[in-house]
Amino acid sequence: MVRVAEVVGLVVLLSVVAVAPAAAIPPEQSLARCQRTVAEEGQLFVTRVQQVVGRCLDAAADESLRRGRPSVDAAARTCVNALGEITRNRGDLGVQPRFETVIARWCVPGQRDVTHTAADVLGASPAAGQPIDARSVGALCRGFGGDGAIDSVEEWLACVVASHWSLAATAIATEYPRALQWLGELRPAMAGGAGGTEALAALDRLATEIESAAEMPSPALPATGQTASYAPGDDGALRTGAPLAFHDNGDGTITDESTGLVWEKKADAGGLHDKDGAYTWNPGAGSIWEWLAAVNAEGGSGFAGKSDWRIPNKKELESIVDASRFNPAFPALFASACTSGCTAATCSCTASLLHYWTSTSVAAAPNDFAWGMLPSSGAVQASNRKTAFGHVRAVRGP
């Protein structure tokens, strides 16, 4: 397995090639480019691992039908060639080294054209305004072999790689339920041949990730975000639940790492996504449902290229409340650098004048009232008449 330090060293070596320096971009644009790169390259990594491993497992499936020794050897050779493509670290970089190198190139401070700092990535005194706040995902990375704390960009990078390995392994195990059995049967025949060392390293990593995915407990409820303690054993002392962890996708949306939900960003430039937009709940003209239809039809393919946006239900909207913050009681990515005329590319806004609607009606009077949230405190109230005006934020995902 390629060490992150080796990848960073390789990137530094490659970056000393004499070229005319480009004009420095602001830290917030540098950081946004890093996050876009993680999203795009991460998806490419998962897809490539699935394709490579699929070639191996298809050969293993054929072998399981025939059970002949020649086919075992043939399947083993296919797997050596295929799996070797994942960890290969000479000539053309393999799938994993390339992933690590590209992420390091655009995310690790000190590289050419990277103007954000380690503090911007870790969330400490950010100059970029919208830090990744990688420290907040340390507990999640414990499940990928981390120590529960992210103290450096290199640790964050290692967690990014490990988490995408987990995504790939889960997808493979879903597509090939007998993957572990087949890989185990082929392992002896793969050992000892040319390229076998690299292929076995990939096989063992894949097997470990599949086993870990099968043993991983169901995700915990999101934590409240409170960190200060006011009594022994209170929320601030125990800090139970999955840590609040969000990232800006660079397309006007924010992803909640704990729940997988993707949220609409609000801006202050008018239009469908303006923070001050106000709508009634009851269906019809001027309602949240008319607004939602426009969002799902936006640009012909939907907002951010998706047409399955919905109004969040009561529990979904509560999941993004940060109890350590007030007015608004949401994580920084939902309320930062909001100035008149700003767009979602440069700011994130949360209006505080009105409540935010949920899609959930109040059981005591379902024809007249729906649950709504006060953005200042995060309190969810049942006293919102469906004929009243309120703000709304769209969501999509699981």
C-alpha positions, 0 to 999 in steps of 0.5 A: 500500500502506498504511504501518503508521505510517499505520495506527497513527496512524489507530488512535490518532485513533479511540481518542481518542473520549471513552468511559468507560475499562474496567478494565485487564486484565493484560498476559498477557490483553492479549497473548493477545487480540492473538494471538487477533486475529491468528489470527482476522483473519488467516484472515478476510484470507486468505479475503476476498482469495481471494474478491475475487481469485476474482471477477476470475479467474473473469471472466478464465477466461471471457475466455480461453475467448471471446477477444473484445475486449468480454469483455476489457473486461468482465473488466477492469472486474470485476477493477478493482472486485474488486481495488480492494476489497483496498487501498481506503483511503477510506470503508469500509476495504478488506481490507488496511487493515482487517486492519492497523487491527484488528491494530494496535488490539489489538496495538500498545502505547499503544492503549486497552485494550492493557496489554501492552508492546513488550517483551512482543511482542518478548520482551525482559524480558516482564511478560506471562510468555508473550511473542510473542517476535517477534524470533525470527521476523525471519529468516523475515520476510526472505522477505517483504521484511524485513531479517532482524531485528524490532526494533519492534512495527511491523516485526512488524505489517508481517511479519504482514501480508506473511505473510498476503499470501503465504498468500493468494497461495499459495492462489490460485495453487493454485486458479487455476494460470493466475492470473499469465497471466490477470492479465498479459493483463488488466492493460493494459485495467485501467489508466487507468480509474476505480479502476484505480490501486488495483486495479493496486496489488493486482494487482502485489502479488498477482503478486509474492507468487505469483512469490515463492511459486513461487521460495521454497525448501523450508523448512529444518530447525528450528534447535536454538536454541543461540546460544552458541559453544564452538568456531569453526564449531560450532552456536552460531556458525553457527545454521543452520536455521529459527529456533525460532518458536512462538505460543500460539493461546489455545485450549490449543495452541501452533503451531510457525511453522517446521514448521506443527505444532500442539502440545497445551499441558500444565497442572497442573489435573488431567484429560486435559491435566495435566502429570503424566499417565502412560501405558504405550505398549502398546495397552489400558487406561491407554495413550497410545492410550486417552488419545489417543482421549479427547483426540480425542473431547473435548467432542464435537468433539475437543480445541481443536475438532479430532479429528485429534490424534496421538502425535508421531513421533521426529523431530516431538518432536525438532523442538521441543527448544531446545538453549539451555535445560535442565530442560526443554529446550523453548521458554518457551511449553512451560514458563512460569508453571506453578503448582499448579492452573493451567490452559492459559489461564494457564500452560504446563507440562512435567513432568520426572519421566518420559520423553515417548513418541513413536509410533516403535518401536525397530527393534532390538526393536519389540515391546518398546521405543519411542523416548522423550525426556527432557524435562530434556535433550531426549535421545531414548532407545531404552531405554523399555519399552512397558510402562513409564509415560511422559508424552505430548504430542499433536500435529496438522498437516502 
